Amino acid sequence: MTPNQAETVAIQALGWLASNDELWPVFLGSTGASAEDAAARAVDPAFLASVLEFLTMDDSWVMEFCDSVAVPYETPLRARYALPGAEKVEWT
């Protein structure tokens, strides 16, 4: 996945979160951002990475999001690893 494709997925995820009355306030609270901040930072790859980090914390959120935009369930995590700040995980 290219960084541009990953950003597109993250923007879709941000829109999905913003439309979710239950999760939107939780996301804003976890990032410390206001709705206006989130809109302004939607072009920042690091912020978009945080959107995907939040989304991938819960499998049910991932499934709901992926079902809503018709992408495979692994797409958000693949997108996260294509954005800044995702280093290769070593389990040693």
C-alpha positions as CSV (number, residue, x, y, z in Angstrom):
1,M,0.0,0.0,0.0
2,T,1.3,3.4,-0.9
3,P,1.3,6.3,1.5
4,N,-1.3,8.1,-0.7
5,Q,-3.6,5.1,-0.6
6,A,-3.1,4.8,3.2
7,E,-4.0,8.5,3.6
8,T,-7.2,7.9,1.7
9,V,-8.1,5.0,3.9
10,A,-7.4,7.1,7.0
11,I,-9.5,10.0,5.7
12,Q,-12.3,7.5,5.1
13,A,-11.8,6.2,8.7
14,L,-11.9,9.8,10.1
15,G,-15.2,10.4,8.3
16,W,-16.6,7.1,9.6
17,L,-15.6,8.0,13.1
18,A,-17.0,11.5,12.8
19,S,-20.4,10.0,11.8
20,N,-20.4,7.6,14.7
21,D,-22.1,9.3,17.7
22,E,-20.6,6.8,20.2
23,L,-17.0,6.7,19.0
24,W,-16.4,10.3,17.8
25,P,-16.3,11.8,21.4
26,V,-14.1,8.9,22.5
27,F,-11.7,9.5,19.6
28,L,-11.6,13.2,20.3
29,G,-11.0,12.6,24.0
30,S,-8.1,10.2,23.2
31,T,-6.4,12.6,20.9
32,G,-7.2,15.8,22.8
33,A,-8.4,17.3,19.5
34,S,-11.6,19.2,18.9
35,A,-13.7,18.5,15.9
36,E,-12.3,21.6,14.2
37,D,-8.7,20.4,15.0
38,A,-9.5,17.0,13.5
39,A,-10.8,18.6,10.3
40,A,-7.8,20.9,10.0
41,R,-5.4,18.1,10.6
42,A,-6.9,15.7,8.1
43,V,-4.1,16.5,5.7
44,D,-1.4,15.6,8.3
45,P,-0.1,12.1,7.8
46,A,0.9,11.8,11.4
47,F,-2.6,12.7,12.5
48,L,-4.1,10.3,10.0
49,A,-1.8,7.6,11.5
50,S,-3.4,8.3,14.9
51,V,-6.8,7.8,13.4
52,L,-5.9,4.4,12.2
53,E,-4.1,3.6,15.5
54,F,-7.4,4.4,17.3
55,L,-9.6,2.4,14.8
56,T,-7.4,-0.7,15.0
57,M,-7.7,-0.9,18.8
58,D,-11.0,-2.8,18.5
59,D,-11.7,-5.5,15.9
60,S,-15.4,-4.7,15.9
61,W,-14.6,-1.1,14.9
62,V,-12.4,-2.3,12.1
63,M,-15.1,-4.7,10.9
64,E,-17.8,-2.0,11.0
65,F,-15.6,0.5,9.2
66,C,-14.4,-2.0,6.5
67,D,-17.9,-3.2,5.9
68,S,-19.1,0.4,5.5
69,V,-16.5,1.2,2.8
70,A,-16.2,-2.3,1.3
71,V,-12.6,-3.0,1.9
72,P,-10.9,-6.1,3.4
73,Y,-10.5,-6.2,7.1
74,E,-6.7,-6.0,7.0
75,T,-6.8,-2.7,5.1
76,P,-6.7,-0.3,8.1
77,L,-3.7,-2.0,9.6
78,R,-1.9,-2.2,6.3
79,A,-2.6,1.5,5.9
80,R,-1.3,2.3,9.3
81,Y,2.0,0.7,8.5
82,A,2.3,2.8,5.3
83,L,2.1,6.1,7.3
84,P,4.8,7.7,9.5
85,G,5.6,6.4,12.9
86,A,5.0,2.7,12.2
87,E,8.2,0.9,12.7
88,K,8.6,-2.8,12.1
89,V,7.5,-4.7,15.2
90,E,10.1,-7.2,16.5
91,W,8.7,-9.8,18.9
92,T,12.1,-11.0,20.3
